Amino acid sequence: MFHAHRSLALTGSKHNAGWDAVQISPGDDVAVALRDLTGTARIRRGEEVFELQLREPISLGHKIALADLAAGAEIHKYGAPIGRLTQAAAKGAHIHVHNLVSQRAQKRSGKG
């Protein structure tokens, strides 16, 4: 069986091992975990795959900060804003409901 992701070059490594998370759109601030993750994750960004040291375990489907992000920063996923950080998040940090207020929740509560 052919696996297209296995043919991508892994930047900074000598093997082609696929990826653990994906940046969905080029301007996104986060990548999405494709499985439960710890340690170092392989992130796909377009045709590039790079390694990122995680600051904490990341659950399947949860978001990973791709850069240092300030408290109050608008976070983009799918190429669109999805919410704002309630606290700063370092590169490799877990982004989820504990530190992100979603745009949808703000609109329902009348705050956005």
Contact map, one row per residue, 1 for C-alpha under 8 A:
1110000000000000000000000000000000000000000000000000000000000000000000000000000000000000000000000000000000000000
1111000000000000000000000000000000000000000000000000000000000000000000000000000000000000000000000000000000000000
1111111000000000000000000000000000000000000000000000000000000000000000000000000000000000000000000000000000000000
0111111100000000000000000000000000000000000000000000000000000000000000000000000000000000000000000000000000000000
0011111100000000011000000000000000000000000000000000000000000000000000000000000000000000000000000000000000000000
0011111100000001110000000000000000000000000000000000000000000000000000000000000000000000000000000000000000000000
0011111110000001010000000000000000000000000000000000000000000000000000000000000000000000000000000000000000000000
0001111111000001010000000000000000000000000000111000000000000000000000000000000000000000000000000000000000000000
0000001111100011000000000000000000000000000000011000000000000000000000000000000000000000000000000000000000000000
0000000111111111110000000000000000000000000000011100000000000000000000000000000000000000000000000000000000000000
0000000011111000000000000000000000000000000000011110000000000000000000000000000000000000000000000000000000000000
0000000001111100000000000000000000000000000000000110000000000000000000000000000000000000000000000000000000000000
0000000001111111000000000000000000000000000000000000000000000000000000000000000000000000000000000000000000000000
0000000001011111000000000000000000000000000000000000000000000000000000000000000000000000000000000000000000000000
0000000011001111100000000000000000000000000000000000000000000000000000000000000000000000000000000000000000000000
0000011111001111110000000000000000000000000000000000000000000000000000000000000000000000000000000000000000000000
0000010001000011111000000000000000000000000000000000000000000000000000000000000000000000000000000000000000000000
0000111101000001111100000000000000000000010000001000000000000000000000000000000000000000000000000000000000000000
0000100000000000111111000000000000000000111100001000000000000000000000000000000000000000000000000000000000000000
0000000000000000011111000000000011101000111100000000000000000000000000000000000000000000000000000000000000000000
0000000000000000001111100000001111100000111100000000000000000000000000000000000000000000000000000000000000000000
0000000000000000001111110000001111000000001110000000000000000000000000000000000000000000000000000000000000000000
0000000000000000000011111101011100000000001111000000000000000000000000000000000000000000000000000000000000000000
0000000000000000000001111101001100000000000010000000000000000000000000000000111000000000000000000000000000000000
0000000000000000000000111111000000000000000000000000000000000000000000000000111000000000000000000000000000000000
0000000000000000000000111111000000000000000011000000000000000000000000000000001000000000000000000000000000000000
0000000000000000000000001111100000000000000000000000000000000000000000000001101000000000000000000000000000000000
0000000000000000000000111111111000000000000000000000000000000000000000000011111100000000000000000000000000000000
0000000000000000000000000011111000000000000000000000000000000000111000000011100000000000000000000000000000000000
0000000000000000000000100001111100000000000000000000000000000011110000000011100000000000000000100000000000000000
0000000000000000000011110001111110000000001000000000000000000011110000000000100000000000000000000000000000000000
0000000000000000000011110000011111000000000000000000000000011111000000000000000000000000000000000000000000000000
0000000000000000000111000000001111111000000000000000000001111111000000000000000000000000000000000000000000000000
0000000000000000000111000000000111110000000000000000000000011000000000000000000000000000000000000000000000000000
0000000000000000000110000000000011111000000000000000000000111000000000000000000000000000000000000000000000000000
0000000000000000000000000000000011111100000000000000000011110000000000000000000000000000000000000000000000000000
0000000000000000000100000000000010111111100000000000000011110000000000000000000000000000000000000000000000000000
0000000000000000000000000000000000011111100000000000010111000000000000000000000000000000000000000000000000000000
0000000000000000000000000000000000001111100000000000111110000000000000000000000000000000000000000000000000000000
0000000000000000000000000000000000001111110000000011110000000000000000000000000000000000000000000000000000000000
0000000000000000001110000000000000001111111000000011110000000000000000000000000000000000000000000000000000000000
0000000000000000011110000000000000000001111100001111000000000000000000000000000000000000000000000000000000000000
0000000000000000001111100000001000000000111110001111000000000000000000000000000000000000000000000000000000000000
0000000000000000001111100000000000000000011111111100000000000000000000000000000000000000000000000000000000000000
0000000000000000000001110100000000000000001111111100000000000000000000000000000000000000000000000000000000000000
0000000000000000000000100100000000000000000111111000000000000000000000000000000000000000000000000000000000000000
0000000100000000000000000000000000000000000111111000000000000000000000000000000000000000000000000000000000000000
0000000111100000000000000000000000000000000111111100000000000000000000000000000000000000000000000000000000000000
0000000111100000011000000000000000000000011111111110000000000000000000000000000000000000000000000000000000000000
0000000001110000000000000000000000000000011110011111000000000000000000000000000000000000000000000000000000000000
0000000000110000000000000000000000000001111000001111100000000000000000000000000000000000000000000000000000000000
0000000000000000000000000000000000000001111000000111110000000000000000000000000000000000000100000000000000000000
0000000000000000000000000000000000000011100000000011111000000000000000000000000000000000000100000000000000000000
0000000000000000000000000000000000000111100000000001111111000001000000000000000000000000001110000000000000000000
0000000000000000000000000000000000000010000000000000111110000000000000000000000000000000011111000000000000000000
0000000000000000000000000000000000000110000000000000011111000000000000000000000000000000000111000000000000000000
0000000000000000000000000000000000011110000000000000011111100000000000000000000000000000000001000000000000000000
0000000000000000000000000000000010011100000000000000010111110111000000000000000000000000000001000000000000000000
0000000000000000000000000000000010111000000000000000000011111100000000000000000000000000000000000000000000000000
0000000000000000000000000000000111111000000000000000000001111100000000000000000000000000000000000000000000000000
0000000000000000000000000000000111100000000000000000000000111110000000000000000000000000000000000000000000000000
0000000000000000000000000000000110000000000000000000000001111111000000000000000000000000000001110000000000000000
0000000000000000000000000000011110000000000000000000000001001111100000000000000000000000000001110000000000000000
0000000000000000000000000000011110000000000000000000010001000111110000000000000000000000001111100000000000000000
0000000000000000000000000000111000000000000000000000000000000011111110000000000000000000111111100000000000000000
0000000000000000000000000000111000000000000000000000000000000001111100000000000000000000001100000000000000000000
0000000000000000000000000000100000000000000000000000000000000000111110000000000000000000011100000000000000000000
0000000000000000000000000000000000000000000000000000000000000000111111000000000000000001111000000000000000000000
0000000000000000000000000000000000000000000000000000000000000000101111101000000000000001111000000000000000000000
0000000000000000000000000000000000000000000000000000000000000000000111111000000000001011100000000000000000000000
0000000000000000000000000000000000000000000000000000000000000000000011111000000000011111100000000000000000000000
0000000000000000000000000000000000000000000000000000000000000000000001111100000000011111000000000000000000000000
0000000000000000000000000000000000000000000000000000000000000000000011111110000000011000000000000000000000000000
0000000000000000000000000000000000000000000000000000000000000000000000011111000011111000000000000000000000000000
0000000000000000000000000001110000000000000000000000000000000000000000001111100011111000000000000000000000000000
0000000000000000000000000011110000000000000000000000000000000000000000000111111111100000000000000000000000000000
0000000000000000000000011011111000000000000000000000000000000000000000000011111111000000000000000000000000000000
0000000000000000000000011001000000000000000000000000000000000000000000000001111100000000000000000000000000000000
0000000000000000000000011111000000000000000000000000000000000000000000000001111110000000000000000000000000000000
0000000000000000000000000001000000000000000000000000000000000000000000000001111111000000000000000000000000000000
0000000000000000000000000000000000000000000000000000000000000000000000000111101111100000000000000000001000000000
0000000000000000000000000000000000000000000000000000000000000000000000000111100111110000000000000000011100000000
0000000000000000000000000000000000000000000000000000000000000000000000000111000011111000000000000001111100000000
0000000000000000000000000000000000000000000000000000000000000000000000111110000001111100000000000001111000000000
0000000000000000000000000000000000000000000000000000000000000000000001111110000000111111100000000011100000000000
0000000000000000000000000000000000000000000000000000000000000000000000110000000000011111000000000011100000000000
0000000000000000000000000000000000000000000000000000000000000000000001110000000000001111100000000011000000000000
0000000000000000000000000000000000000000000000000000000000000000000111110000000000001111110000000000000000000000
0000000000000000000000000000000000000000000000000000000000000000100111100000000000001011111011100000000000000000
0000000000000000000000000000000000000000000000000000001000000000101110000000000000000001111110000000000000000000
0000000000000000000000000000000000000000000000000000011000000001111110000000000000000000111110000000000000000000
0000000000000000000000000000000000000000000000000001111100000001111000000000000000000000011111000000000000000000
0000000000000000000000000000000000000000000000000000011100000001100000000000000000000000111111100000000000000000
0000000000000000000000000000000000000000000000000000001111000111100000000000000000000000100111110000000000000000
0000000000000000000000000000010000000000000000000000000000000111100000000000000000000000100011111111000000000000
0000000000000000000000000000000000000000000000000000000000000110000000000000000000000000000001111111000000000000
0000000000000000000000000000000000000000000000000000000000000000000000000000000000000000000000111111110000000000
0000000000000000000000000000000000000000000000000000000000000000000000000000000000000000000000111111000000000000
0000000000000000000000000000000000000000000000000000000000000000000000000000000000001110000000111111100000000000
0000000000000000000000000000000000000000000000000000000000000000000000000000000000111110000000111111110000000000
0000000000000000000000000000000000000000000000000000000000000000000000000000000000111100000000001011111011000000
0000000000000000000000000000000000000000000000000000000000000000000000000000000001110000000000001001111111000000
0000000000000000000000000000000000000000000000000000000000000000000000000000000011110000000000000000111111100001
0000000000000000000000000000000000000000000000000000000000000000000000000000000001100000000000000000011111110000
0000000000000000000000000000000000000000000000000000000000000000000000000000000000000000000000000000111111111000
0000000000000000000000000000000000000000000000000000000000000000000000000000000000000000000000000000111111111111
0000000000000000000000000000000000000000000000000000000000000000000000000000000000000000000000000000001111111111
0000000000000000000000000000000000000000000000000000000000000000000000000000000000000000000000000000000111111110
0000000000000000000000000000000000000000000000000000000000000000000000000000000000000000000000000000000011111111
0000000000000000000000000000000000000000000000000000000000000000000000000000000000000000000000000000000001111111
0000000000000000000000000000000000000000000000000000000000000000000000000000000000000000000000000000000001111111
0000000000000000000000000000000000000000000000000000000000000000000000000000000000000000000000000000001001101111
